[in-house]
């Protein structure tokens, strides 16, 4: 658990919207799965999950851009002397947010497709 918190913090501020959207998406999917088990098979709410699935990788890319910006800022602040350690935090942020956006989207994608298929039947 501690490692997850460290990764979350390393991902920077863009991790918060990724987390919030993931929680919303999982809550909607759980609600829809419960409804489908009860015999109600409408697709209400699934459009929100579809939007979240699309937005999360974009947020990951936003984290990549902010991380790379942080890297260049650190390198510029070093006064022209190359310091590879100055780049590590920004590159780490970029990689973590990219991975988080992709993983969060994939976690929602498969149950969403199953429920959307059942709603169409």
C-alpha positions in Angstrom: 0.0 0.0 0.0 2.9 2.3 0.9 4.3 1.8 -2.6 1.0 2.8 -4.2 1.0 6.0 -2.2 4.6 6.7 -3.3 3.6 6.2 -6.9 0.6 8.4 -6.6 2.6 11.2 -5.1 5.3 10.7 -7.8 2.7 11.2 -10.5 2.0 14.7 -9.5 -1.2 16.7 -9.4 -2.7 15.1 -12.5 -3.1 11.9 -10.5 -6.0 13.4 -8.6 -8.4 13.7 -11.5 -7.4 10.2 -12.7 -8.2 8.8 -9.3 -11.5 10.7 -9.0 -12.7 9.6 -12.5 -11.7 6.0 -11.7 -13.7 6.0 -8.6 -16.7 7.5 -10.3 -16.4 5.0 -13.2 -16.1 2.0 -10.9 -19.1 3.2 -8.9 -21.3 3.6 -12.0 -20.2 0.1 -13.3 -21.0 -1.5 -9.9 -24.4 0.2 -9.9 -25.1 -0.9 -13.4 -24.0 -4.5 -12.7 -26.3 -4.5 -9.7 -29.2 -3.2 -11.8 -28.5 -5.8 -14.5 -28.6 -8.6 -12.0 -32.0 -7.3 -10.8 -33.3 -7.5 -14.4 -33.1 -3.8 -15.4 -31.0 -3.6 -18.6 -31.0 0.0 -19.6 -27.8 1.8 -20.6 -28.3 4.9 -18.6 -25.0 6.0 -17.0 -22.8 4.1 -19.4 -22.1 7.1 -21.5 -20.4 8.7 -18.5 -18.2 5.6 -18.1 -17.4 5.8 -21.9 -16.3 9.4 -21.5 -14.1 8.5 -18.5 -12.5 5.7 -20.4 -11.6 8.3 -23.1 -10.5 11.0 -20.7 -8.2 9.0 -18.5 -5.5 8.3 -21.1 -5.7 12.0 -22.1 -5.1 13.0 -18.5 -2.1 10.6 -18.5 -0.7 12.4 -21.5 -1.3 15.7 -19.7 0.8 14.4 -16.9 3.4 13.4 -19.4 3.5 17.0 -20.8 3.7 18.6 -17.3 6.4 16.1 -16.3 8.5 16.9 -19.3 7.9 20.6 -18.7 9.2 20.1 -15.2 12.2 18.3 -16.5 13.1 21.1 -18.9 12.6 23.7 -16.2 15.0 21.8 -13.9 17.5 21.5 -16.6 17.3 25.2 -17.5 17.6 26.1 -13.8 20.9 24.2 -13.6 22.5 27.1 -15.5 23.7 25.2 -18.5 25.5 22.5 -16.6 24.1 19.1 -17.4 22.7 17.5 -14.3 20.9 14.2 -15.1 19.5 14.0 -11.5 17.6 17.3 -12.2 15.6 15.5 -14.8 14.6 12.4 -12.9 11.6 13.8 -11.0 9.9 15.2 -14.1 10.5 12.1 -16.1 9.2 10.0 -13.3 6.1 12.1 -13.1 5.6 11.7 -16.9 5.9 7.9 -16.8 3.7 7.4 -13.7 0.9 9.5 -15.0 1.0 8.0 -18.5 0.8 4.5 -16.9 -1.9 5.5 -14.5 -4.1 7.0 -17.2 -3.8 3.8 -19.3 -4.3 1.4 -16.5 -7.3 3.3 -15.1 -8.9 3.3 -18.5 -8.2 -0.4 -19.1 -9.7 -1.4 -15.8 -13.0 0.3 -16.8 -12.9 -0.7 -20.4 -13.6 -4.4 -20.1 -16.5 -4.3 -17.6 -18.0 -1.4 -19.6 -18.0 -3.3 -22.8 -19.7 -6.3 -21.1 -22.4 -4.1 -19.6 -22.9 -2.1 -22.7 -23.3 -5.3 -24.7 -25.9 -6.6 -22.2 -27.7 -3.2 -22.3 -28.1 -3.6 -26.1 -29.7 -7.0 -25.8 
